[in-house]
Amino acid sequence: MSVLEDRYIGDGVYASVEGNYIVLELRGQDNFTRIALEPEVFDALIQYRNDILTKIASLQKVEKEDAPETL
């Protein structure tokens, strides 16, 4: 039983909570895929997201520093 109602989070993906698991469901026209993430795996996914955002911010900073000055 889910603690919260399913929530559509985009790209055909729905999220819910079941016990200690974050459940992601991909609901396509012809198929249905379900992934139950343990808390440690969910934490790793969040850390991966944070790493990506840090890398993007770093690249944007370098681009600004390398950009020619405008008059």
N, C-alpha and C positions, 0 to 999 in steps of 0.2 A: 504494500500500500504506500502510495506517495504522500509525503508530508505536505507538499505544495502542489498546486495544480500544474500540469504541464505548461511550459511557457515557450512560445515560438521565439527563437533567438536569431533567425535568419538563415538563408540558404537551404531551406528545407529541414533545418535542425530544430528539434524540440529538446528542452532540458527539464529535468525533474529531479527530485530527491527521493531516494528510497533507503531508509536506514542510514548507514554511513556513506552511501554511494551517491555521487552525482551521476545521473543517467542521461546520456545523450542519445537521441533517436533521430536517425535520418529516415524520413518518410518520403519515399519516392512514389511514382505512379505504379511501378511494378514490383517494388521491393521494400524491405523494411530492415534497417540495420540498427542494432542497439549496442551501446558501449556503456558499461558500468565502471566508473572511475573510483578507485579507492582513494581515501583522503591524501595519501602520499603521492599518488599519480596526479591528482588534481593540483596539489601544491607544485609538483614539477612542471605541469602545464602552465601554471601562473608564472613560475620563475622563467620559463622559456619566453613567454609573452613579454615579461619585464626586460629580459636580455635583448629581445628584438627591438623594443622601444628605446633602450639605451644605445644600441648600435645605430639606429636611425638618427637619434639626436646627435650622436657623435659625427656621423657623416654629414648631417646638415650644418653642423658647426664648422667643419672643415671646408665645406663648399662656400660658406659665407666668408671665411678667412681668405680663401683663394680667389674670390670674386674680385674683378677689377673695380676700383673706386669710380663712382659716377660723379659727374660735375653738378 
